[in-house]
Amino acid sequence: MVANEWIVIPEGTFIMGTSPEEVLRLARQYRHHPSWLSGEQSREVYVPSFVIQKYPVTNREYAEFCRATGYPPPLHWRGGTPPEELLDHPVVFVSQEDAEAYAKWLGARLPGEAEWEKAARGTDRRLYPWGNRFDPDACCWNRQPRNGMPNTAPVGSFPQGASPYGVMDMVGNVAEWCADRLNPAVGVLKGGCWLTRSPLNLRIAARNMSGWRTNRSDMYGFRCAKEVR
């Protein structure tokens, strides 16, 4: 069983998003139109200190929430309980509303997009939690047997993918709900997932996986955050 500890992210500014020069470089490298990276405008953002969970919420943790509150479990759990072999995998098939309900029960909340991005990249504008060069062995991605994980992986399976603050699994595995919404019906998801096939879309700044707040998918999970006390 993996303990989901809280990690402190210090207050301060960081550069969120992607610079215009980097947008053009990435568009050329991956043969996309620059508009693919729209919404990633580079800007300096101040983030107060907060704490964030080291790992995405697991099936084991979410099952405890369902047992304690009577909240409906994910529909793919047979008999309302997760398979034993998936207890330490991230919970999936949760909507943004489900994630918010869990976070409230825990006395926490979902991280804001800026909080999530700072926890994943630190303050040096890196592209991935571990640095600027994509490492195919640092996250669960692509659905191919390249890393031996054709679906979700147990949290913490890729220690070399740690962020500068020691937060794990920030890209790949599951796309994570943030507190932000693009409009009242659409929530923000970050980090790519186990199905993501291009390193371009596994970058910390990528913003191409937002979805309806009520959607539940085998790609969607979350982790919680809260203020420092």
C-alpha positions in Angstrom: 0.0 0.0 0.0 1.3 3.4 -1.0 0.9 6.3 1.6 -0.4 9.4 -0.2 1.5 12.1 1.8 1.1 15.8 1.4 3.9 17.8 -0.2 4.4 21.5 0.5 4.7 23.8 -2.6 6.3 27.1 -1.5 4.7 30.4 -2.3 6.2 32.5 -5.1 6.0 33.3 -8.8 6.7 31.0 -11.7 6.3 31.2 -15.5 3.2 29.3 -16.5 2.5 28.2 -20.0 4.7 28.3 -23.1 6.7 31.2 -24.6 5.9 32.2 -28.3 9.4 31.0 -29.3 8.9 27.6 -27.7 5.5 27.3 -29.3 7.1 27.7 -32.7 9.9 25.3 -31.9 7.5 22.6 -30.7 5.1 23.1 -33.6 8.0 22.5 -36.0 9.4 19.6 -34.1 6.0 17.8 -33.9 4.7 19.0 -37.3 1.6 20.7 -35.8 0.2 24.1 -36.5 1.0 26.5 -33.7 -2.7 26.8 -32.9 -2.4 23.3 -31.4 -0.7 25.0 -28.5 -3.3 27.8 -28.1 -4.2 28.7 -24.6 -0.6 28.1 -23.3 0.3 31.8 -23.3 3.4 32.4 -21.2 2.8 34.6 -18.1 4.2 35.1 -14.7 1.8 33.8 -12.0 2.0 34.2 -8.2 0.9 31.1 -6.3 0.5 31.2 -2.5 2.0 28.3 -0.6 -0.2 25.1 -0.6 0.1 21.4 -0.2 -0.7 18.8 -2.8 -1.0 15.0 -2.7 2.2 13.2 -3.8 0.2 10.7 -5.9 -3.2 10.7 -7.7 -6.0 9.3 -5.6 -6.0 5.5 -5.8 -8.8 3.0 -6.0 -8.1 2.0 -2.4 -8.5 5.6 -1.2 -11.6 6.2 -3.3 -13.2 3.0 -2.0 -12.8 4.2 1.5 -14.6 7.4 0.6 -17.5 5.4 -1.0 -17.8 3.1 2.0 -17.8 6.0 4.5 -20.3 8.2 2.7 -22.4 5.9 0.5 -21.2 7.8 -2.6 -21.8 5.8 -5.7 -18.6 3.9 -6.7 -17.3 3.9 -10.3 -19.6 1.8 -12.5 -16.8 -0.6 -13.6 -16.2 -1.8 -10.0 -18.0 -5.1 -9.8 -19.9 -5.4 -6.6 -19.0 -1.8 -5.8 -15.4 -2.6 -4.9 -12.2 -2.2 -7.0 -10.3 -5.4 -8.1 -7.6 -6.3 -5.6 -4.9 -6.0 -8.2 -5.9 -2.4 -9.0 -6.1 -1.0 -5.4 -2.9 1.1 -5.8 -3.8 2.2 -9.4 -5.3 5.7 -9.8 -9.0 5.7 -9.6 -10.6 6.3 -13.0 -14.1 6.9 -14.4 -14.6 9.9 -12.1 -16.0 13.2 -13.2 -14.9 16.6 -12.0 -18.0 16.6 -9.7 -17.0 13.2 -8.2 -13.4 14.5 -7.6 -14.8 17.6 -5.9 -17.0 15.4 -3.6 -14.0 13.3 -2.6 -11.9 16.3 -2.0 -14.6 17.9 0.2 -14.9 14.7 2.3 -11.1 14.7 2.8 -11.1 18.3 4.0 -9.4 19.5 0.8 -10.1 20.6 -2.7 -8.9 20.2 -6.3 -5.7 22.1 -7.2 -6.1 25.1 -9.4 -4.5 24.8 -12.8 -1.7 27.2 -11.8 -1.1 25.3 -8.6 -1.0 22.0 -10.5 1.5 23.4 -13.1 3.8 24.8 -10.5 3.8 21.5 -8.5 4.7 19.7 -11.7 7.4 22.0 -13.1 8.9 24.2 -10.3 10.2 27.6 -11.4 12.7 26.8 -14.2 10.2 26.5 -17.1 11.0 22.8 -17.7 8.8 20.9 -20.2 8.4 17.7 -18.1 8.5 17.1 -14.4 12.0 15.6 -14.7 13.5 18.1 -17.1 13.3 19.3 -20.7 14.0 16.1 -22.6 11.3 13.5 -22.8 12.1 10.3 -21.1 10.0 7.3 -22.2 10.7 5.5 -19.0 9.6 8.3 -16.7 5.8 8.0 -17.0 3.0 5.7 -18.0 2.0 6.6 -21.6 1.3 5.5 -25.2 -0.6 2.2 -24.5 2.2 0.4 -26.1 4.4 -2.2 -24.4 7.4 0.1 -24.4 7.2 0.7 -20.7 5.5 -2.6 -19.8 2.3 -0.8 -18.7 -0.5 -1.0 -21.3 -3.0 0.7 -19.1 -2.8 2.6 -15.8 0.1 1.8 -13.5 0.3 1.7 -9.7 1.1 5.1 -8.4 4.8 5.7 -7.8 5.8 3.2 -10.5 8.0 5.8 -12.2 10.2 7.4 -9.5 12.5 9.0 -12.2 9.4 11.1 -13.2 9.3 13.1 -9.9 8.8 16.8 -10.1 11.3 19.2 -8.5 9.2 19.1 -5.3 8.9 15.3 -5.3 5.3 15.1 -6.6 4.8 11.9 -8.6 2.9 10.8 -11.7 2.2 14.4 -12.8 2.2 13.4 -16.5 0.9 10.2 -17.9 -1.1 7.5 -16.1 -4.3 9.6 -15.7 -5.3 13.0 -16.8 -6.1 15.0 -13.6 -9.0 17.2 -12.9 -8.2 20.7 -11.7 -10.5 23.1 -10.0 -10.7 25.4 -13.0 -13.4 25.5 -15.6 -13.3 26.8 -19.2 -17.0 27.5 -18.8 -19.7 26.3 -16.4 -19.9 22.9 -18.1 -16.3 22.2 -19.0 -13.5 21.4 -16.5 -9.7 21.5 -17.0 -7.7 18.3 -17.1 -3.9 18.3 -17.0 -1.0 15.9 -17.5 -1.9 13.6 -20.4 -2.7 10.0 -19.6 -1.7 6.3 -20.2 -3.3 6.6 -23.7 -1.4 9.7 -24.8 0.8 8.9 -27.8 2.9 12.1 -28.3 5.3 13.7 -25.9 4.0 17.1 -27.1 0.8 16.3 -25.2 2.5 15.1 -22.1 4.2 18.4 -21.5 3.3 20.1 -18.2 1.9 23.2 -20.0 -0.3 21.2 -22.5 -4.0 22.2 -22.3 -5.7 19.9 -24.8 -7.6 17.5 -22.6 -10.4 19.6 -21.0 -13.7 17.8 -20.8 -17.3 18.1 -19.7 -17.5 18.3 -15.9 -19.9 15.3 -15.8 -17.8 13.1 -18.0 -16.3 9.9 -16.6 -13.5 8.2 -18.5 -10.9 5.5 -18.1 -8.4 8.3 -18.6 -9.6 10.7 -15.9 -8.4 10.8 -12.3 -7.3 13.5 -9.8 -5.3 14.4 -6.7 -6.2 16.9 -4.0 -4.7 20.1 -2.6 -5.3 22.4 0.3 -4.0 25.4 2.1 -0.9 25.2 4.3 -1.9 25.1 8.0 
